[in-house]
Amino acid sequence: MLDTVIIGSGPAGLAAAIYASRAALNYVVLEKAGYSGGQIVTTNDLDNYPGMPNIDGASFSMALQEHAEKLGAEIKEATVTAIKQNEDNSYTVEIEGQEPILTKSVVLATGANPRTLNVPGEQQYLSRGVYYCATCDGAFYRNKTTAVIGGGNTALEDVLFLAKICEKVYLIHRRDELRGDKHSQEKIFAMPNVEFVKSALPKSIKGDKKVSAIEIEYKKTGEIVDIPVDGIFVAVGMIPNNQLVPDFVNTDDAGYVIADETGKTNAKGFFVAGDLRTKDLRQVLTAASDGANAIKSVTDYLNEI
């Protein structure tokens, strides 16, 4: 029986592997994608991880994986189909086409994915003008024109961040009114370089080698126009990758696993790390921190049983 099974090899899972090795745990990392890194692999420029400026996401992920493997991490390609708790509070991790794994604990680090617009050009210009995190990538658009798509608190926070560094920020929302908190709205409407484009639907994203415009349709009139922009930040929500979360583990209304920085859930021996857990800030740095904290909680748990 293993001490723990880490499911997912993004920054949270790989950080957990590094700390599990340092704690001399008997463990394995399971990753269904066939490569490590999670979402960060598709990022061209990662500029907010301390000590590693101007690195691309693929290189960052490779460095994390090499670090973990150098310390002895075993990363197996596997599609987990279910996680079952046994009578003694151990776990059986069921894997498609492979033998199940018996473990004393589980660290689930499957992350979350941004909700997309599903319009032409979105995937084509990903990381070449289309992004899903303004605090991650907004700095590359200093003194340029950007657009934020959305109307909730995340979109408003993105606008407030971008408006401080960008020449112009368009806030594009499908409704006449924003859903985010009123205080943020008041601050945004007082900014001279922010323009609220309301009751508008994104139709497509245009460009050549990089983004040059977003095409929108005004819902009330049917008019279609192009808004020239250098960058587009999509903030229409996140989707937690919670398909493997067992029914006995508590989640919030949005589907995120309820856990604080320790990674402890309501279930004994079941821990969560990274973007899948309830938290305010979902960044590479906080995901890696979660991985370390989760393994600290695992070792404490193993010492108790």
N, C-alpha and C positions, 0 to 999 in steps of 0.2 A: 504494500500500500504506500502511495506517495504521500508526502507531507502536504503538497498543494499542487493544483493544476491551474495554470494561468491561461485564460482563454482570450486571445487577441494579442497581436504583436505590434500595436501602435506605440507611441511614446509611453503610455501608461503601462502597457504590458511588458515592454522591453525594460523600462525602469524597474518594474517589479522583478523581472528576471535577474537584473544586476544585483538587486538587494537580496533576492533569494539565494543567489550564489554566495554572496558575502556572509549570509546567515547560515551557510552550509545546509540548506534544505534540500531534500530529495524532491525534485519537481520536474515538470515539463511545460513547455509553452506550445499551445495549439493555435494554428492560424489557417483559416480556410482559403485565404486569397492566393497563397503560394509565394507571397513576398511580404516583407515586414514594412511597417511605417504608417499604415492607415491612411487617413486623408492627406497627411502632410506630404506624401509621395508626389502628389500632383501639383504642389506649390513650387513655382519657379524661384521665388526669392523669399527666404525666411530671415527676417531682419530683427526679430524681437526675442531671440533666445540668448541669454547672457553668455558672452564669451565667444559666440559663433556668428558674427555679423556677415550678412551678404552670402549666406550659404543657401544652396537650393535644397528643396525638400527631399529629393531622392538621395543626395549626398548625406544629408543629416540623418535620414533613416538608415542608410548603410553604416554610418558611423555608430549609431546606436546598436544596430544588430551585431556589428563586429565586436563592440565592447562587451555585449552580453555573451556572445559566443566565446570570446577570449577567456571569460570567467567560468565557462563551462556550461552555458545555457544550451539546452536541446530544444530546437524549434522545429516542430513537426507540422507538416501540411495535413490538416484534418478538418473535416466538416462535422462539428458537434451537432447532434440532433436533439439531445435532451440532457438535463442535469437532474438527477434524482437523489433525494436524501434518504439514507438508510436508517434503520431503527436505532443504531448506535451514534447517529448524527454524522457519520461519514457520508461520502457522496460517490455515486456512480455516474461517470461522465460517458454518455453513449456517443459513439462516433460512427458515421456512415461508412460501411465497408470495412470497419476495423473492430478489434476487440475493445470492449469498454474498459475504462480506466477507473480503478478504485483509489480514492484519495481522502485524506483527513479533512481537507478544506479546498475551497475554490476561490479564485480571484477572477471575477468577470470584468474584462476590459474591452468590450466590443464597441464602445464609442457611440457617436451619433453623427448623422449626416445632415447637412443643410437642406432645407426644402428648396427645390429649384423652381424656376419660372416655367420651364418646359416650352421655351420659345426658340425659334431658329437663331443660331449664332451663339447661344449660351454656352454649349459645350465646346464649340469651335474656338471661342475666345477665352476659355477658362485659363486663368493666370496670365492672360495677355490683354487684360482690361476688365475681366469679369472675376469678381471675388465674393466671398461670403463672410468676410471678417474685416471690418474697417480698421480696428486697432492692430490687426496683424499686418495689413498690406496698404493701409491708407497713406503711410509716410512716403510711398513712392509717387504720390500724386500732389505733392506740395506745389502750390501756385498753379495748379491745373483745375480743370472743370470735371466734376464728378456727379454721379446720380446715385441716390439711395432708393431702393425699392422696398416699400413696406410702410406700416403705419403703427406698429406696436412700440414697446419700450426699446427693444434692440435697435430698431430703425432710427428712433429719435436719438439714442446714444451715439449711433454711427454718424448722424448728421452733426451733432454737437462736436464730435471729435474732428470730423473732416472740415467743418466750417472754420476751425481755427487755423488750418494750414492750406486750404484750397481757395483758389480765386472765386469759384462759384460752386454751389451745391444745389442740385435739384432733388427735392423730396417728392417722389412719385408714389401715389397711393390710389387704390381702386375705389375708395369711398370719398365722400365729401368731408368727412371728419376723421381725425386720427384717433387711434385707440390708446396711445401711450399716455403717460401721466401728464396732467395739465401744467405742472410746473415746467417740465421740459418743453412742452409746446409753446409756452409763453416766451421762454428763452430763445427758441428757434425762430419764432415769428418776429422777434426783435432784431434778428441778425440781418444786416443789409445784403449779405452775399448768399442768402438761402431763399430759394423760390419753391413754394408749395404747388405742385402740379396735381390737382385733385381730380377725382372721378376719371382716372386714366388707367388704361390697361397696357402693359408692355406687349408689343406685337412681335418684335424681332430685335436682334442686336447686330449692328452693321460695322464693317471695318475692312481693312486690307490685311496687313500683318498684325494689327492690333485694333482695338475698339476705336471707332470714330463717332458713333452715334447710337442712340436707342430710339427705335420707332415705337410710338405710342398711339393709342386710339382713345379719343375722348368718348366716354360711354353715352353721354347725353346727346351729342351731336353726330357721332359716328366719324368725326373728322380724324384723319390720320396724319401725324406730323413726325418729323425727325428732330430730335434734340441732340445737337452736337455735344459729345462728352469724351473725355479721355479715359475715364474709369467708371465702372458700374459696380455697386455693392448691393448684393441681394440680401435682404433681411426679412424674409417672410416666414421664418420659423425653422426649427430643427426637428429632426425625427430620430428619437433614440433607437439604437439597435438592440431592442429588448426582447427579441424573439426567444432567447434562451433563458430569460428570467423565469424561474419557477413560480407557480401560483402562490406558494407560501412566503415569497419575498415581497415586501411592501413596496409599492410604487406610488408616485403622485399622479395627479389627474392627467398630466402630459405623458406619462409612461416612463419617467426617469426613476431609477432605484433610489429610495430614500436612504441616504447615508451622509454623514459629515466627512470631515477630512481624514478620519481614521479609516474610512472604508467599511466600517461595521454596519451590517444590516440587522434586521430583526431576527434573522435566522443564524443559529450557531454555526460557525465555520464557513459562512458564505460572505464573501467580501466583494466590494465593487471599487473600481478605480477608473478615473478619466471622465470623459464627457457623458458617460452613461448615468453617472450619479447626479443627484440634485446639487446644483452649485450656481453661483452667479457668473463666474468667469471661466469660459471654456477656451483654454489656450494650450499650446504645447507645454509650456512651463508648468502649468497647474496639473496637466495630465501626468507628467513625469513625477511631480511631487506626490500625486495620488498613488502612483505605483509604489513609491518608497514607503508611504504611510500604510498602505494596505499590507505590505509584507511585515512591517513592524507589528501590525495587529495580528497577522497570521502567527508570527513567532510567539506573541503573548498568549494567543489562544492555544497553540500547541503545548506550551508550558503548563497550561491549566488542566488539560485533559489527561 
